[in-house]
Amino acid sequence: MKKVIFILISALFLGFLIFGVFQQFFNSGSKKGALQVTSTPESKVYLDDKYIGQTPLCKCESADTLKTGDYTFKLVPQDKSFSEYQEKITVSEGVLTVIDRKFGNDSKSSGSVISLTPLKDKKSTELLIVSIPSKSNIFLDNNEIGQTPFLFKNPTESDHALRVIKDGYTDKTVRIRTPLGYKLTVIMYLSTGDSSSIDSVTPTASPSAALAPTLPVGQVVILNTPTGFLRVRVSASVAGSEIGRVAPGETFELVSEQPGWYQIKLKNGQVGYVSSQYVSKQ
């Protein structure tokens, strides 16, 4: 009888142990974040030396998102004349990390890494700006606020134009959004040169919903074009790489907009820009 009781207790203990391990694994596995990567030229993307795809890449759909945690991120450009790029990144729960890289020779490379991390105070906002090289002048919506590295407490919860300037380097501007309850970290890599560049890369905080590259603001319908199709580009410029083509009459989710361009979400989850000349906003 004692032997039977002992076996039953042992079985129950083992069952609870297995259930606890399974539950811990399930809960940890349910914590996911999204990653969007663009580059010029196109590049292979690796996380912890594991190949996950090629740019433009968007791990944004619920079934395709990544486990939260720290990763070694690596970009290997198709053009072998450029050196690969490597960075430590953090994928946070329910938000999108955005990485952009423009490869160049010597000091001509530029880029940005933009990510969100939750704050304990859900009514606060924070903006951390880091640049390489450091001690670059920072302008937020055309107002100078300091030099990098710089932590700005409680910027307004809205869209902003963030510009970083340093003598001898190309000015760089990114369009960002600072949501309540999150710290937005922007790392900007400046290249040497005389011109300026503008990137529209806006990570989204959506902890309780399916992840998406940015907050949707409506829909658009593709109009007739002289070619019978409309090119979708990786950036808001005719120089941006083509990532796809859409046909007149098709409808897409509108992600964001800027003068002359609409950012749309394609059926495969990728995000790109189309000329507003051939688009009707709904």
Accessible surface in RSA format (square Angstrom, percent):
REM  Atomic radii and reference values for relative SASA: ProtOr
REM  Chains: A
REM  Algorithm: Lee & Richards
REM  Probe-radius: 1.40
REM  Slices: 20
REM RES _ NUM      All-atoms   Total-Side   Main-Chain    Non-polar    All polar
REM                ABS   REL    ABS   REL    ABS   REL    ABS   REL    ABS   REL
RES MET A   1   173.17  89.7 132.04  87.4  41.13  97.9 110.04  93.6  63.14  83.6
RES LYS A   2   178.50  87.1 171.81 105.4   6.69  15.9 115.65 104.1  62.85  67.0
RES LYS A   3   156.19  76.2 147.69  90.6   8.50  20.2  96.43  86.8  59.76  63.7
RES VAL A   4    82.28  54.1  82.16  74.4   0.12   0.3  82.28  71.5   0.00   0.0
RES ILE A   5    78.03  44.4  77.97  58.1   0.05   0.1  78.03  56.2   0.00   0.0
RES PHE A   6   139.69  69.9 137.44  85.1   2.25   5.9 139.26  84.4   0.43   1.2
RES ILE A   7    95.34  54.3  93.66  69.8   1.67   4.0  94.82  68.3   0.52   1.4
RES LEU A   8   104.90  58.4 104.79  75.0   0.12   0.3 104.79  73.6   0.12   0.3
RES ILE A   9   104.72  59.6 103.99  77.5   0.74   1.8 104.18  75.0   0.54   1.5
RES SER A  10    47.00  39.7  38.58  51.5   8.43  19.4  36.09  76.8  10.92  15.3
RES ALA A  11    57.56  52.9  43.69  67.4  13.87  31.6  49.32  69.5   8.25  21.8
RES LEU A  12   113.40  63.2 110.03  78.7   3.37   8.5 112.60  79.1   0.80   2.1
RES PHE A  13   137.44  68.8 132.87  82.3   4.58  11.9 136.53  82.8   0.91   2.6
RES LEU A  14    99.28  55.3  99.28  71.0   0.00   0.0  99.28  69.7   0.00   0.0
RES GLY A  15    36.77  45.3   0.00   N/A  36.77  45.3  31.71  87.0   5.06  11.3
RES PHE A  16   148.17  74.1 139.90  86.7   8.26  21.5 140.58  85.2   7.59  21.7
RES LEU A  17    94.97  52.9  88.29  63.2   6.68  16.8  94.30  66.2   0.67   1.8
RES ILE A  18   105.13  59.8 102.55  76.4   2.58   6.2 104.58  75.3   0.55   1.5
RES PHE A  19   119.13  59.6 115.14  71.3   3.99  10.4 118.89  72.1   0.24   0.7
RES GLY A  20    32.34  39.9   0.00   N/A  32.34  39.9  27.19  74.6   5.15  11.5
RES VAL A  21    90.82  59.8  88.57  80.2   2.25   5.4  89.45  77.7   1.36   3.7
RES PHE A  22   126.41  63.2 121.84  75.5   4.57  11.9 126.14  76.5   0.27   0.8
RES GLN A  23    85.54  47.8  84.15  61.5   1.39   3.3  12.88  27.4  72.65  55.1
RES GLN A  24   134.02  74.9 127.79  93.4   6.23  14.8  41.70  88.8  92.32  70.0
RES PHE A  25   130.22  65.1 125.83  77.9   4.39  11.4 129.76  78.7   0.45   1.3
RES PHE A  26   126.42  63.2 122.31  75.8   4.10  10.7 124.95  75.8   1.47   4.2
RES ASN A  27    74.96  51.7  74.16  71.7   0.80   1.9  22.18  53.4  52.78  51.0
RES SER A  28    62.06  52.4  50.84  67.9  11.21  25.8  43.33  92.3  18.73  26.2
RES GLY A  29    17.65  21.8   0.00   N/A  17.65  21.8  12.01  33.0   5.64  12.6
RES SER A  30    72.36  61.1  41.70  55.6  30.67  70.6  37.05  78.9  35.32  49.5
RES LYS A  31    98.88  48.2  98.86  60.7   0.02   0.0  41.21  37.1  57.67  61.4
RES LYS A  32    63.59  31.0  59.46  36.5   4.13   9.8  24.13  21.7  39.46  42.0
RES GLY A  33     0.00   0.0   0.00   N/A   0.00   0.0   0.00   0.0   0.00   0.0
RES ALA A  34     0.00   0.0   0.00   0.0   0.00   0.0   0.00   0.0   0.00   0.0
RES LEU A  35     0.00   0.0   0.00   0.0   0.00   0.0   0.00   0.0   0.00   0.0
RES GLN A  36    18.69  10.5  18.69  13.7   0.00   0.0   4.35   9.3  14.34  10.9
RES VAL A  37     0.03   0.0   0.00   0.0   0.03   0.1   0.00   0.0   0.02   0.1
RES THR A  38    16.24  11.5  16.16  16.4   0.08   0.2  12.65  17.0   3.59   5.4
RES SER A  39     6.34   5.4   0.00   0.0   6.34  14.6   0.70   1.5   5.64   7.9
RES THR A  40    63.30  45.0  62.71  63.6   0.60   1.4  50.61  68.0  12.70  19.2
RES PRO A  41    37.45  27.3  33.35  30.4   4.10  14.9  37.45  30.9   0.00   0.0
RES GLU A  42    61.92  35.5  59.41  44.9   2.51   6.0  15.64  30.2  46.28  37.8
RES SER A  43     0.00   0.0   0.00   0.0   0.00   0.0   0.00   0.0   0.00   0.0
RES LYS A  44    86.76  42.3  86.76  53.2   0.00   0.0  32.61  29.3  54.15  57.7
RES VAL A  45     0.00   0.0   0.00   0.0   0.00   0.0   0.00   0.0   0.00   0.0
RES TYR A  46    45.28  21.1  45.28  25.8   0.00   0.0  19.82  14.9  25.45  31.4
RES LEU A  47     8.64   4.8   6.18   4.4   2.46   6.2   6.18   4.3   2.46   6.6
RES ASP A  48    81.52  57.1  59.75  59.5  21.77  51.5  32.24  75.9  49.28  49.2
RES ASP A  49   111.56  78.1  86.75  86.3  24.81  58.7  29.60  69.7  81.97  81.7
RES LYS A  50   148.13  72.3 143.33  87.9   4.81  11.4  90.41  81.4  57.72  61.5
RES TYR A  51   108.41  50.6  90.63  51.6  17.78  46.3  72.14  54.2  36.27  44.7
RES ILE A  52    29.79  17.0  13.62  10.1  16.17  39.0  21.37  15.4   8.42  22.9
RES GLY A  53    13.52  16.7   0.00   N/A  13.52  16.7  13.52  37.1   0.00   0.0
RES GLN A  54    61.27  34.3  48.36  35.3  12.91  30.7  16.79  35.7  44.48  33.7
RES THR A  55     4.08   2.9   0.37   0.4   3.71   8.8   0.37   0.5   3.71   5.6
RES PRO A  56    27.29  19.9  21.85  19.9   5.44  19.8  22.12  18.3   5.17  32.1
RES LEU A  57    22.98  12.8  19.83  14.2   3.15   7.9  21.67  15.2   1.31   3.5
RES CYS A  58    21.71  16.4   3.51   3.9  18.20  42.8   3.51   8.9  18.20  19.6
RES LYS A  59    33.90  16.5  33.90  20.8   0.00   0.0   1.61   1.4  32.29  34.4
RES CYS A  60     0.35   0.3   0.35   0.4   0.00   0.0   0.35   0.9   0.00   0.0
RES GLU A  61    76.26  43.8  75.77  57.3   0.49   1.2  37.99  73.5  38.27  31.2
RES SER A  62    68.22  57.6  52.06  69.5  16.16  37.2  46.13  98.2  22.09  30.9
RES ALA A  63   109.21 100.4  65.79 101.5  43.42  98.8  78.10 110.0  31.11  82.4
RES ASP A  64    62.36  43.7  57.79  57.5   4.58  10.8  18.88  44.4  43.49  43.4
RES THR A  65    13.60   9.7   1.88   1.9  11.71  27.9   0.10   0.1  13.50  20.4
RES LEU A  66    25.34  14.1  23.36  16.7   1.97   5.0  25.34  17.8   0.00   0.0
RES LYS A  67   105.26  51.4 101.84  62.5   3.43   8.2  65.85  59.3  39.41  42.0
RES THR A  68    45.72  32.5  26.76  27.1  18.97  45.2  10.49  14.1  35.23  53.3
RES GLY A  69    31.14  38.4   0.00   N/A  31.14  38.4  30.15  82.7   1.00   2.2
RES ASP A  70   112.63  78.9  87.18  86.8  25.44  60.2  32.20  75.8  80.43  80.2
RES TYR A  71    37.48  17.5  35.09  20.0   2.39   6.2  26.93  20.2  10.56  13.0
RES THR A  72    27.19  19.3  26.06  26.4   1.13   2.7  16.69  22.4  10.50  15.9
RES PHE A  73     0.02   0.0   0.02   0.0   0.00   0.0   0.02   0.0   0.00   0.0
RES LYS A  74    37.53  18.3  37.53  23.0   0.00   0.0   2.77   2.5  34.76  37.0
RES LEU A  75     0.00   0.0   0.00   0.0   0.00   0.0   0.00   0.0   0.00   0.0
RES VAL A  76    30.74  20.2  29.88  27.0   0.86   2.1  29.88  26.0   0.86   2.3
RES PRO A  77     2.37   1.7   1.58   1.4   0.80   2.9   1.58   1.3   0.80   5.0
RES GLN A  78    95.11  53.2  75.84  55.4  19.27  45.9  29.07  61.9  66.04  50.1
RES ASP A  79    63.31  44.3  54.27  54.0   9.05  21.4  21.01  49.5  42.30  42.2
RES LYS A  80   162.80  79.4 133.54  81.9  29.26  69.7 108.03  97.2  54.76  58.3
RES SER A  81    81.65  69.0  45.77  61.1  35.87  82.6  51.45 109.6  30.20  42.3
RES PHE A  82    40.59  20.3  29.60  18.3  10.99  28.6  32.24  19.5   8.34  23.9
RES SER A  83    96.30  81.4  78.54 104.8  17.76  40.9  45.46  96.8  50.84  71.2
RES GLU A  84    93.39  53.6  70.30  53.2  23.10  55.0  25.57  49.5  67.82  55.4
RES TYR A  85    16.34   7.6  12.88   7.3   3.46   9.0  15.19  11.4   1.15   1.4
RES GLN A  86   105.42  58.9  81.21  59.4  24.20  57.6  21.08  44.9  84.34  64.0
RES GLU A  87    37.79  21.7  31.47  23.8   6.32  15.0   6.74  13.0  31.05  25.3
RES LYS A  88   151.56  73.9 135.41  83.1  16.15  38.4  98.65  88.8  52.91  56.4
RES ILE A  89     8.03   4.6   0.75   0.6   7.29  17.6   7.06   5.1   0.97   2.6
RES THR A  90    61.15  43.5  55.08  55.8   6.07  14.5  33.54  45.1  27.61  41.7
RES VAL A  91     1.09   0.7   0.11   0.1   0.99   2.4   0.11   0.1   0.99   2.7
RES SER A  92    11.73   9.9   7.25   9.7   4.48  10.3   7.60  16.2   4.13   5.8
RES GLU A  93    93.51  53.7  83.92  63.5   9.59  22.8  24.69  47.8  68.82  56.2
RES GLY A  94     6.16   7.6   0.00   N/A   6.16   7.6   6.10  16.7   0.06   0.1
RES VAL A  95     0.43   0.3   0.17   0.2   0.27   0.6   0.17   0.1   0.27   0.7
RES LEU A  96     0.98   0.5   0.98   0.7   0.00   0.0   0.98   0.7   0.00   0.0
RES THR A  97     1.66   1.2   1.66   1.7   0.00   0.0   0.61   0.8   1.05   1.6
RES VAL A  98     3.01   2.0   2.79   2.5   0.22   0.5   2.79   2.4   0.22   0.6
RES ILE A  99     0.52   0.3   0.35   0.3   0.17   0.4   0.35   0.3   0.17   0.5
RES ASP A 100    13.71   9.6  12.36  12.3   1.35   3.2   2.00   4.7  11.71  11.7
RES ARG A 101    30.49  12.8  30.49  15.5   0.00   0.0   0.75   1.0  29.73  18.0
RES LYS A 102    64.07  31.3  63.78  39.1   0.29   0.7  59.96  54.0   4.11   4.4
RES PHE A 103    21.71  10.9   3.42   2.1  18.30  47.6   3.42   2.1  18.30  52.4
RES GLY A 104    16.71  20.6   0.00   N/A  16.71  20.6   8.88  24.4   7.83  17.5
RES ASN A 105    88.56  61.1  82.38  79.6   6.18  14.9  25.98  62.5  62.58  60.5
RES ASP A 106   149.02 104.4 103.76 103.3  45.26 107.0  40.91  96.3 108.11 107.8
RES SER A 107    59.88  50.6  46.93  62.6  12.95  29.8  43.87  93.4  16.01  22.4
RES LYS A 108   115.56  56.4 102.54  62.9  13.02  31.0  69.72  62.8  45.83  48.8
RES SER A 109    20.70  17.5  14.65  19.6   6.05  13.9   7.74  16.5  12.96  18.2
RES SER A 110    12.19  10.3  12.19  16.3   0.00   0.0   4.12   8.8   8.06  11.3
RES GLY A 111     0.19   0.2   0.00   N/A   0.19   0.2   0.19   0.5   0.00   0.0
RES SER A 112     1.62   1.4   0.76   1.0   0.86   2.0   0.00   0.0   1.62   2.3
RES VAL A 113     8.28   5.4   7.71   7.0   0.57   1.4   7.71   6.7   0.57   1.5
RES ILE A 114     0.19   0.1   0.19   0.1   0.00   0.0   0.19   0.1   0.00   0.0
RES SER A 115    21.30  18.0  21.10  28.2   0.20   0.5   4.80  10.2  16.50  23.1
RES LEU A 116     0.79   0.4   0.00   0.0   0.79   2.0   0.09   0.1   0.70   1.9
RES THR A 117    47.97  34.1  47.94  48.6   0.03   0.1  41.17  55.3   6.80  10.3
RES PRO A 118    75.57  55.1  55.09  50.2  20.47  74.4  55.09  45.5  20.47 127.2
RES LEU A 119    28.07  15.6  24.79  17.7   3.28   8.2  27.78  19.5   0.29   0.8
RES LYS A 120   211.25 103.1 180.09 110.5  31.15  74.2 129.91 116.9  81.33  86.6
RES ASP A 121    79.83  55.9  70.77  70.4   9.06  21.4  35.23  82.9  44.60  44.5
RES LYS A 122   126.47  61.7 115.73  71.0  10.74  25.6  94.92  85.4  31.54  33.6
RES LYS A 123   178.93  87.3 161.34  99.0  17.59  41.9 103.88  93.5  75.05  79.9
RES SER A 124    22.18  18.7  21.78  29.1   0.40   0.9   9.40  20.0  12.78  17.9
RES THR A 125     3.90   2.8   3.45   3.5   0.44   1.1   1.52   2.0   2.38   3.6
RES GLU A 126    29.11  16.7  28.72  21.7   0.39   0.9   1.00   1.9  28.11  22.9
RES LEU A 127     0.00   0.0   0.00   0.0   0.00   0.0   0.00   0.0   0.00   0.0
RES LEU A 128    40.75  22.7  40.75  29.1   0.00   0.0  40.75  28.6   0.00   0.0
RES ILE A 129     0.00   0.0   0.00   0.0   0.00   0.0   0.00   0.0   0.00   0.0
RES VAL A 130    43.81  28.8  43.81  39.7   0.00   0.0  43.81  38.1   0.00   0.0
RES SER A 131     3.60   3.0   0.00   0.0   3.60   8.3   0.00   0.0   3.60   5.0
RES ILE A 132    89.71  51.1  87.69  65.3   2.02   4.9  88.09  63.4   1.63   4.4
RES PRO A 133    35.14  25.6  29.38  26.8   5.76  20.9  35.13  29.0   0.01   0.0
RES SER A 134    57.18  48.3  49.62  66.2   7.56  17.4  20.59  43.8  36.59  51.3
RES LYS A 135   143.34  69.9 137.81  84.6   5.53  13.2  79.75  71.8  63.59  67.7
RES SER A 136     0.29   0.2   0.00   0.0   0.29   0.7   0.29   0.6   0.00   0.0
RES ASN A 137    49.69  34.3  49.39  47.7   0.29   0.7   0.11   0.3  49.57  47.9
RES ILE A 138     0.00   0.0   0.00   0.0   0.00   0.0   0.00   0.0   0.00   0.0
RES PHE A 139    47.48  23.8  47.40  29.4   0.08   0.2  47.40  28.7   0.08   0.2
RES LEU A 140    11.93   6.6   9.77   7.0   2.15   5.4   9.77   6.9   2.15   5.8
RES ASP A 141    60.08  42.1  46.92  46.7  13.16  31.1  27.53  64.8  32.55  32.5
RES ASN A 142   136.60  94.2 111.24 107.5  25.36  61.1  26.36  63.4 110.24 106.6
RES ASN A 143    96.46  66.5  93.22  90.1   3.24   7.8  23.06  55.5  73.40  70.9
RES GLU A 144   105.10  60.3  73.23  55.4  31.87  75.9  22.86  44.2  82.24  67.1
RES ILE A 145    43.39  24.7  21.44  16.0  21.95  52.9  30.02  21.6  13.36  36.3
RES GLY A 146    24.09  29.7   0.00   N/A  24.09  29.7  23.06  63.3   1.04   2.3
RES GLN A 147    90.88  50.8  81.21  59.4   9.67  23.0  24.52  52.2  66.37  50.3
RES THR A 148     2.94   2.1   0.09   0.1   2.85   6.8   0.09   0.1   2.85   4.3
RES PRO A 149    92.85  67.7  74.09  67.5  18.76  68.2  74.37  61.4  18.48 114.9
RES PHE A 150    57.84  28.9  53.46  33.1   4.37  11.4  57.56  34.9   0.28   0.8
RES LEU A 151    75.02  41.8  53.97  38.6  21.05  52.9  53.97  37.9  21.05  56.7
RES PHE A 152    58.79  29.4  58.14  36.0   0.65   1.7  58.79  35.6   0.00   0.0
RES LYS A 153   118.53  57.8 105.92  65.0  12.61  30.0  52.71  47.4  65.82  70.1
RES ASN A 154    95.62  65.9  76.03  73.5  19.59  47.2  25.50  61.4  70.12  67.8
RES PRO A 155     6.15   4.5   0.20   0.2   5.94  21.6   2.75   2.3   3.39  21.1
RES THR A 156    95.70  68.1  86.39  87.6   9.31  22.2  85.68 115.1  10.02  15.2
RES GLU A 157   100.02  57.4  72.11  54.6  27.91  66.5  18.16  35.1  81.86  66.8
RES SER A 158    49.22  41.6  39.58  52.8   9.64  22.2  42.64  90.8   6.58   9.2
RES ASP A 159    94.54  66.2  74.86  74.5  19.67  46.5  34.23  80.6  60.31  60.1
RES HIS A 160    13.19   7.2   6.51   4.5   6.68  17.1  11.24  11.6   1.95   2.3
RES ALA A 161    31.48  28.9  28.59  44.1   2.90   6.6  28.59  40.3   2.90   7.7
RES LEU A 162     0.00   0.0   0.00   0.0   0.00   0.0   0.00   0.0   0.00   0.0
RES ARG A 163    90.30  37.9  90.30  46.0   0.00   0.0  17.88  24.4  72.42  43.9
RES VAL A 164     0.00   0.0   0.00   0.0   0.00   0.0   0.00   0.0   0.00   0.0
RES ILE A 165    37.97  21.6  37.77  28.1   0.19   0.5  37.77  27.2   0.19   0.5
RES LYS A 166    56.87  27.7  51.83  31.8   5.04  12.0  29.89  26.9  26.98  28.7
RES ASP A 167   137.86  96.6 117.84 117.3  20.03  47.4  43.13 101.5  94.73  94.5
RES GLY A 168    59.14  72.9   0.00   N/A  59.14  72.9  38.82 106.5  20.33  45.5
RES TYR A 169    66.52  31.1  57.79  32.9   8.72  22.7  19.82  14.9  46.69  57.6
RES THR A 170    16.49  11.7  15.54  15.8   0.96   2.3  11.73  15.8   4.77   7.2
RES ASP A 171    29.10  20.4  27.93  27.8   1.17   2.8   2.77   6.5  26.34  26.3
RES LYS A 172     2.27   1.1   2.25   1.4   0.02   0.0   2.27   2.0   0.00   0.0
RES THR A 173    14.64  10.4  14.64  14.8   0.00   0.0   8.18  11.0   6.46   9.8
RES VAL A 174     0.00   0.0   0.00   0.0   0.00   0.0   0.00   0.0   0.00   0.0
RES ARG A 175    79.32  33.3  79.32  40.4   0.00   0.0  26.79  36.6  52.53  31.8
RES ILE A 176     2.15   1.2   0.00   0.0   2.15   5.2   0.00   0.0   2.15   5.8
RES ARG A 177    37.13  15.6  37.13  18.9   0.00   0.0  17.52  23.9  19.61  11.9
RES THR A 178     1.21   0.9   0.95   1.0   0.26   0.6   1.21   1.6   0.00   0.0
RES PRO A 179    21.28  15.5  20.16  18.4   1.12   4.1  21.21  17.5   0.07   0.4
RES LEU A 180    82.77  46.1  70.65  50.5  12.12  30.5  70.65  49.6  12.12  32.6
RES GLY A 181     1.36   1.7   0.00   N/A   1.36   1.7   1.36   3.7   0.00   0.0
RES TYR A 182    23.98  11.2  22.79  13.0   1.19   3.1  15.29  11.5   8.68  10.7
RES LYS A 183    54.29  26.5  54.12  33.2   0.17   0.4   9.74   8.8  44.55  47.5
RES LEU A 184     0.37   0.2   0.37   0.3   0.00   0.0   0.37   0.3   0.00   0.0
RES THR A 185    24.29  17.3  24.22  24.5   0.08   0.2  16.35  22.0   7.94  12.0
RES VAL A 186     0.00   0.0   0.00   0.0   0.00   0.0   0.00   0.0   0.00   0.0
RES ILE A 187    36.18  20.6  36.18  27.0   0.00   0.0  36.18  26.1   0.00   0.0
RES MET A 188     0.00   0.0   0.00   0.0   0.00   0.0   0.00   0.0   0.00   0.0
RES TYR A 189    27.35  12.8  27.35  15.6   0.00   0.0  23.88  17.9   3.47   4.3
RES LEU A 190    12.10   6.7   0.00   0.0  12.10  30.4   0.84   0.6  11.26  30.3
RES SER A 191    12.36  10.4  11.85  15.8   0.51   1.2   0.00   0.0  12.36  17.3
RES THR A 192    38.84  27.6  35.34  35.8   3.50   8.3  32.54  43.7   6.30   9.5
RES GLY A 193    27.69  34.1   0.00   N/A  27.69  34.1  19.04  52.3   8.64  19.4
RES ASP A 194   157.39 110.2 115.15 114.6  42.24  99.9  41.37  97.4 116.02 115.7
RES SER A 195    83.53  70.6  71.09  94.9  12.43  28.6  51.25 109.1  32.27  45.2
RES SER A 196    69.43  58.7  43.84  58.5  25.59  59.0  11.22  23.9  58.21  81.6
RES SER A 197    29.88  25.3  24.09  32.1   5.79  13.3  27.48  58.5   2.40   3.4
RES ILE A 198   101.33  57.7  73.07  54.4  28.26  68.1  73.07  52.6  28.26  76.7
RES ASP A 199    11.65   8.2   8.30   8.3   3.35   7.9   6.14  14.5   5.51   5.5
RES SER A 200    21.15  17.9   8.65  11.5  12.49  28.8   1.88   4.0  19.26  27.0
RES VAL A 201    13.94   9.2  11.80  10.7   2.14   5.2  13.94  12.1   0.00   0.0
RES THR A 202    14.80  10.5  10.63  10.8   4.17   9.9   1.95   2.6  12.84  19.4
RES PRO A 203     1.00   0.7   0.00   0.0   1.00   3.6   0.00   0.0   1.00   6.2
RES THR A 204     4.33   3.1   1.98   2.0   2.35   5.6   3.88   5.2   0.45   0.7
RES ALA A 205    21.83  20.1   4.04   6.2  17.79  40.5   4.04   5.7  17.79  47.1
RES SER A 206    16.70  14.1  10.77  14.4   5.94  13.7  16.31  34.7   0.39   0.6
RES PRO A 207    84.39  61.5  57.46  52.4  26.92  97.9  57.88  47.8  26.51 164.7
RES SER A 208   116.78  98.7  76.33 101.9  40.46  93.2  54.11 115.2  62.67  87.8
RES ALA A 209    66.12  60.8  46.01  71.0  20.11  45.8  56.10  79.0  10.03  26.6
RES ALA A 210    74.33  68.3  50.34  77.7  23.99  54.6  56.28  79.3  18.05  47.8
RES LEU A 211    15.49   8.6  11.76   8.4   3.73   9.4  11.76   8.3   3.73  10.0
RES ALA A 212    17.54  16.1  16.54  25.5   1.00   2.3  16.54  23.3   1.00   2.6
RES PRO A 213     1.57   1.1   1.41   1.3   0.16   0.6   1.41   1.2   0.16   1.0
RES THR A 214     4.72   3.4   4.35   4.4   0.37   0.9   4.35   5.8   0.37   0.6
RES LEU A 215    80.34  44.7  80.21  57.4   0.13   0.3  80.34  56.4   0.00   0.0
RES PRO A 216    73.80  53.8  54.73  49.9  19.07  69.3  54.81  45.3  18.99 118.0
RES VAL A 217    81.93  53.9  50.55  45.8  31.37  75.6  60.51  52.6  21.41  58.1
RES GLY A 218    29.05  35.8   0.00   N/A  29.05  35.8  23.41  64.2   5.64  12.6
RES GLN A 219    93.85  52.5  92.43  67.6   1.42   3.4  16.84  35.8  77.01  58.4
RES VAL A 220     0.00   0.0   0.00   0.0   0.00   0.0   0.00   0.0   0.00   0.0
RES VAL A 221    37.15  24.4  37.15  33.6   0.00   0.0  37.15  32.3   0.00   0.0
RES ILE A 222     2.05   1.2   0.00   0.0   2.05   4.9   0.00   0.0   2.05   5.6
RES LEU A 223    76.28  42.5  73.22  52.4   3.06   7.7  76.28  53.6   0.00   0.0
RES ASN A 224   126.37  87.1 111.50 107.8  14.87  35.8  31.45  75.7  94.92  91.7
RES THR A 225    18.91  13.5   2.47   2.5  16.45  39.2   5.47   7.3  13.44  20.3
RES PRO A 226   120.90  88.1  74.63  68.0  46.27 168.2  88.14  72.8  32.76 203.6
RES THR A 227    86.82  61.8  57.10  57.9  29.72  70.8  62.74  84.3  24.08  36.4
RES GLY A 228    44.75  55.2   0.00   N/A  44.75  55.2  28.72  78.8  16.03  35.9
RES PHE A 229    49.08  24.6  46.57  28.8   2.51   6.5  46.57  28.2   2.51   7.2
RES LEU A 230    14.87   8.3  14.00  10.0   0.86   2.2  14.87  10.4   0.00   0.0
RES ARG A 231    88.14  37.0  84.14  42.9   4.00   9.5  15.30  20.9  72.84  44.1
RES VAL A 232     0.02   0.0   0.02   0.0   0.00   0.0   0.02   0.0   0.00   0.0
RES ARG A 233    44.08  18.5  44.08  22.5   0.00   0.0   0.08   0.1  43.99  26.7
RES VAL A 234    21.45  14.1  10.47   9.5  10.98  26.5  10.47   9.1  10.98  29.8
RES SER A 235    36.26  30.6  35.56  47.5   0.71   1.6  27.59  58.8   8.68  12.2
RES ALA A 236    28.86  26.5   6.64  10.2  22.22  50.5   6.76   9.5  22.10  58.6
RES SER A 237    43.01  36.3  39.02  52.1   3.98   9.2  28.31  60.3  14.69  20.6
RES VAL A 238   117.93  77.6 104.29  94.4  13.64  32.9 104.29  90.6  13.64  37.0
RES ALA A 239    93.73  86.2  56.24  86.8  37.49  85.3  67.29  94.8  26.44  70.0
RES GLY A 240     8.40  10.4   0.00   N/A   8.40  10.4   5.88  16.1   2.52   5.6
RES SER A 241    39.77  33.6  29.36  39.2  10.41  24.0  21.96  46.8  17.81  25.0
RES GLU A 242    64.32  36.9  41.09  31.1  23.23  55.3  19.97  38.6  44.35  36.2
RES ILE A 243    28.46  16.2   1.02   0.8  27.44  66.1   9.31   6.7  19.15  52.0
RES GLY A 244    22.46  27.7   0.00   N/A  22.46  27.7  21.65  59.4   0.81   1.8
RES ARG A 245   132.50  55.6  99.04  50.5  33.46  79.7  33.30  45.5  99.19  60.1
RES VAL A 246     7.28   4.8   4.65   4.2   2.63   6.3   7.28   6.3   0.00   0.0
RES ALA A 247    44.44  40.9  43.74  67.5   0.71   1.6  43.76  61.6   0.69   1.8
RES PRO A 248    44.90  32.7  23.79  21.7  21.11  76.7  24.12  19.9  20.79 129.2
RES GLY A 249    57.07  70.4   0.00   N/A  57.07  70.4  32.97  90.5  24.10  54.0
RES GLU A 250    67.72  38.9  61.46  46.5   6.26  14.9  26.23  50.7  41.49  33.9
RES THR A 251    49.49  35.2  42.80  43.4   6.69  16.0  26.18  35.2  23.31  35.2
RES PHE A 252     7.23   3.6   3.93   2.4   3.30   8.6   7.23   4.4   0.00   0.0
RES GLU A 253    55.47  31.8  51.45  38.9   4.02   9.6  15.87  30.7  39.60  32.3
RES LEU A 254     0.00   0.0   0.00   0.0   0.00   0.0   0.00   0.0   0.00   0.0
RES VAL A 255     0.36   0.2   0.22   0.2   0.14   0.3   0.22   0.2   0.14   0.4
RES SER A 256    21.50  18.2  18.27  24.4   3.23   7.4  19.91  42.4   1.59   2.2
RES GLU A 257    82.98  47.6  56.88  43.0  26.10  62.1  27.05  52.3  55.93  45.7
RES GLN A 258    35.18  19.7  22.59  16.5  12.58  30.0  12.30  26.2  22.88  17.4
RES PRO A 259   126.48  92.2  99.90  91.1  26.58  96.6 112.84  93.2  13.64  84.8
RES GLY A 260    42.45  52.3   0.00   N/A  42.45  52.3  27.39  75.2  15.06  33.7
RES TRP A 261    37.12  14.9  37.01  17.9   0.10   0.2  18.76  10.0  18.36  29.8
RES TYR A 262    30.72  14.3  30.72  17.5   0.00   0.0   4.46   3.4  26.25  32.4
RES GLN A 263    10.57   5.9  10.52   7.7   0.04   0.1   0.00   0.0  10.57   8.0
RES ILE A 264     0.00   0.0   0.00   0.0   0.00   0.0   0.00   0.0   0.00   0.0
RES LYS A 265    36.06  17.6  31.53  19.3   4.53  10.8  12.44  11.2  23.62  25.2
RES LEU A 266    20.48  11.4  16.07  11.5   4.41  11.1  16.20  11.4   4.29  11.5
RES LYS A 267   158.32  77.2 121.01  74.2  37.31  88.8  93.52  84.2  64.80  69.0
RES ASN A 268   105.80  73.0  69.54  67.2  36.25  87.3  47.03 113.2  58.77  56.8
RES GLY A 269     2.83   3.5   0.00   N/A   2.83   3.5   2.44   6.7   0.38   0.9
RES GLN A 270    34.67  19.4  34.32  25.1   0.35   0.8  13.86  29.5  20.81  15.8
RES VAL A 271    13.14   8.6   0.72   0.7  12.42  29.9   0.72   0.6  12.42  33.7
RES GLY A 272     0.22   0.3   0.00   N/A   0.22   0.3   0.22   0.6   0.00   0.0
RES TYR A 273     8.27   3.9   8.27   4.7   0.00   0.0   8.04   6.0   0.23   0.3
RES VAL A 274     0.00   0.0   0.00   0.0   0.00   0.0   0.00   0.0   0.00   0.0
RES SER A 275    29.85  25.2  28.98  38.7   0.87   2.0  17.86  38.0  11.99  16.8
RES SER A 276    36.57  30.9  25.82  34.5  10.75  24.8  10.27  21.9  26.30  36.8
RES GLN A 277   132.48  74.1 103.92  75.9  28.56  68.0  41.97  89.3  90.51  68.6
RES TYR A 278    54.83  25.6  54.83  31.2   0.00   0.0  34.23  25.7  20.59  25.4
RES VAL A 279    11.89   7.8   0.00   0.0  11.89  28.7   0.00   0.0  11.89  32.3
RES SER A 280    39.24  33.2  34.16  45.6   5.08  11.7  15.71  33.5  23.54  33.0
RES LYS A 281   103.10  50.3  75.30  46.2  27.80  66.2  39.83  35.9  63.27  67.4
RES GLN A 282   123.51  69.1  74.11  54.2  49.40 117.6  53.67 114.2  69.84  53.0
END  Absolute sums over single chains surface
CHAIN  1 A    14772.8      12073.4       2699.4       8748.5       6024.3
END  Absolute sums over all chains
TOTAL         14772.8      12073.4       2699.4       8748.5       6024.3
